[in-house]
C-alpha cells in the first residue's frame, strides 16, 4: 500500500494541469501536487494603464488550475483511501 501511495504522489508531481482566465488570455500550469510551473499571458491582456485587471486574471487562472489539481488529486488518491478503509478504518485522519 505504501508503494502505491508513493507512486500516486509521484504521478501527481509529474502531471501538469492548466487553468485559464479571460477567455484564455492568461493560462497557469501547475503540477497535480500544486506547484506552479508556468504562467502565460497573451499580449492582448496587457494594458499598462490597468495592471489591476491583469493581476485579477492571473489570480483567477491560478485558482482555476488549483481546482483542476484538486480534482486530479481526488481521482488519484481516492482509490487508495478506499483501500485503507478495509484495513481498519484508514489512518484515523479526517477524510481518510
WORATA-V336651 format. One record per pair of residues at least 12 apart in sequence whose ideal C-beta (glycine too) atoms are under 10 Angstrom apart, sorted by sequence separation. I is the first residue (numbers start at 1). J is the second residue. D is the distance in whole Angstrom. If there is no record, write none. Layout:
BEGIN
i:I j:J d:D
i:I j:J d:D
END
This chain:
BEGIN
i:17 j:29 d:7
i:18 j:30 d:8
i:27 j:39 d:7
i:28 j:40 d:8
i:45 j:57 d:6
i:81 j:93 d:9
i:84 j:96 d:6
i:16 j:29 d:5
i:17 j:30 d:6
i:26 j:39 d:7
i:27 j:40 d:4
i:28 j:41 d:10
i:41 j:54 d:7
i:45 j:58 d:9
i:16 j:30 d:7
i:17 j:31 d:8
i:26 j:40 d:7
i:27 j:41 d:8
i:81 j:95 d:7
i:82 j:96 d:10
i:15 j:30 d:10
i:16 j:31 d:6
i:17 j:32 d:6
i:25 j:40 d:9
i:26 j:41 d:5
i:27 j:42 d:8
i:42 j:57 d:10
i:81 j:96 d:5
i:15 j:31 d:7
i:16 j:32 d:8
i:24 j:40 d:9
i:25 j:41 d:7
i:26 j:42 d:7
i:41 j:57 d:8
i:80 j:96 d:9
i:14 j:31 d:7
i:15 j:32 d:4
i:17 j:34 d:10
i:25 j:42 d:5
i:41 j:58 d:7
i:13 j:31 d:6
i:14 j:32 d:8
i:15 j:33 d:9
i:24 j:42 d:7
i:25 j:43 d:9
i:77 j:95 d:10
i:12 j:31 d:7
i:13 j:32 d:7
i:14 j:33 d:9
i:16 j:35 d:10
i:18 j:37 d:10
i:22 j:41 d:9
i:23 j:42 d:9
i:25 j:44 d:6
i:26 j:45 d:6
i:39 j:58 d:7
i:77 j:96 d:9
i:12 j:32 d:4
i:13 j:33 d:5
i:17 j:37 d:10
i:18 j:38 d:9
i:20 j:40 d:9
i:22 j:42 d:8
i:24 j:44 d:10
i:25 j:45 d:4
i:41 j:61 d:9
i:11 j:32 d:7
i:12 j:33 d:5
i:13 j:34 d:10
i:16 j:37 d:6
i:23 j:44 d:10
i:24 j:45 d:10
i:25 j:46 d:9
i:40 j:61 d:9
i:10 j:32 d:10
i:11 j:33 d:10
i:12 j:34 d:9
i:13 j:35 d:8
i:16 j:38 d:9
i:18 j:40 d:9
i:22 j:44 d:9
i:23 j:45 d:10
i:39 j:61 d:7
i:9 j:32 d:9
i:10 j:33 d:9
i:12 j:35 d:10
i:22 j:45 d:6
i:39 j:62 d:8
i:8 j:32 d:10
i:9 j:33 d:7
i:21 j:45 d:9
i:36 j:62 d:7
i:39 j:65 d:9
i:25 j:53 d:10
i:26 j:54 d:8
i:37 j:65 d:10
i:25 j:54 d:9
i:26 j:55 d:10
i:28 j:57 d:10
i:36 j:65 d:8
i:26 j:56 d:9
i:27 j:57 d:10
i:28 j:58 d:7
i:36 j:66 d:9
i:22 j:53 d:9
i:26 j:57 d:4
i:28 j:59 d:9
i:30 j:61 d:10
i:34 j:65 d:9
i:22 j:54 d:9
i:25 j:57 d:6
i:26 j:58 d:6
i:28 j:60 d:9
i:29 j:61 d:9
i:30 j:62 d:7
i:34 j:66 d:7
i:25 j:58 d:10
i:26 j:59 d:9
i:28 j:61 d:4
i:29 j:62 d:10
i:22 j:56 d:9
i:23 j:57 d:10
i:26 j:60 d:7
i:27 j:61 d:6
i:28 j:62 d:5
i:30 j:64 d:10
i:31 j:65 d:10
i:35 j:69 d:9
i:21 j:56 d:8
i:22 j:57 d:5
i:26 j:61 d:4
i:28 j:63 d:9
i:30 j:65 d:5
i:34 j:69 d:5
i:21 j:57 d:4
i:22 j:58 d:10
i:25 j:61 d:9
i:26 j:62 d:9
i:28 j:64 d:7
i:29 j:65 d:7
i:30 j:66 d:7
i:32 j:68 d:9
i:33 j:69 d:7
i:34 j:70 d:8
i:20 j:57 d:9
i:21 j:58 d:8
i:24 j:61 d:9
i:27 j:64 d:9
i:28 j:65 d:4
i:32 j:69 d:5
i:21 j:59 d:8
i:22 j:60 d:8
i:26 j:64 d:9
i:27 j:65 d:8
i:28 j:66 d:8
i:30 j:68 d:8
i:31 j:69 d:7
i:32 j:70 d:9
i:34 j:72 d:10
i:21 j:60 d:4
i:22 j:61 d:8
i:29 j:68 d:10
i:30 j:69 d:6
i:32 j:71 d:9
i:33 j:72 d:9
i:34 j:73 d:8
i:20 j:60 d:8
i:21 j:61 d:4
i:28 j:68 d:10
i:32 j:72 d:4
i:33 j:73 d:8
i:19 j:60 d:8
i:20 j:61 d:6
i:21 j:62 d:9
i:31 j:72 d:9
i:32 j:73 d:6
i:19 j:61 d:5
i:21 j:63 d:8
i:30 j:72 d:10
i:18 j:61 d:8
i:19 j:62 d:6
i:21 j:64 d:6
i:32 j:75 d:9
i:19 j:63 d:7
i:20 j:64 d:6
i:21 j:65 d:10
i:32 j:76 d:7
i:19 j:64 d:3
i:20 j:65 d:8
i:32 j:77 d:10
i:18 j:64 d:8
i:19 j:65 d:3
i:17 j:64 d:9
i:18 j:65 d:6
i:19 j:66 d:7
i:17 j:65 d:6
i:19 j:67 d:7
i:20 j:68 d:10
i:16 j:65 d:9
i:17 j:66 d:9
i:19 j:68 d:6
i:17 j:67 d:9
i:18 j:68 d:7
i:19 j:69 d:9
i:17 j:68 d:4
i:18 j:69 d:10
i:16 j:68 d:10
i:17 j:69 d:5
i:16 j:69 d:9
i:17 j:70 d:9
i:15 j:69 d:9
i:17 j:71 d:8
i:17 j:72 d:6
i:16 j:72 d:10
i:17 j:73 d:10
i:12 j:69 d:8
i:15 j:72 d:6
i:15 j:73 d:10
i:12 j:72 d:7
i:11 j:72 d:9
i:12 j:73 d:6
i:15 j:76 d:8
i:12 j:75 d:10
i:9 j:73 d:10
i:12 j:76 d:6
i:8 j:73 d:9
i:11 j:76 d:6
i:12 j:77 d:8
i:11 j:77 d:10
i:9 j:76 d:9
i:8 j:76 d:5
i:9 j:77 d:8
i:7 j:76 d:10
i:8 j:77 d:6
i:8 j:78 d:10
i:8 j:79 d:8
i:9 j:80 d:10
i:5 j:77 d:8
i:8 j:80 d:6
i:7 j:80 d:9
i:4 j:79 d:9
i:5 j:80 d:6
i:4 j:80 d:6
i:5 j:81 d:10
i:5 j:83 d:10
i:1 j:80 d:7
i:4 j:83 d:8
i:5 j:84 d:9
i:1 j:83 d:6
i:1 j:84 d:7
i:1 j:87 d:7
END
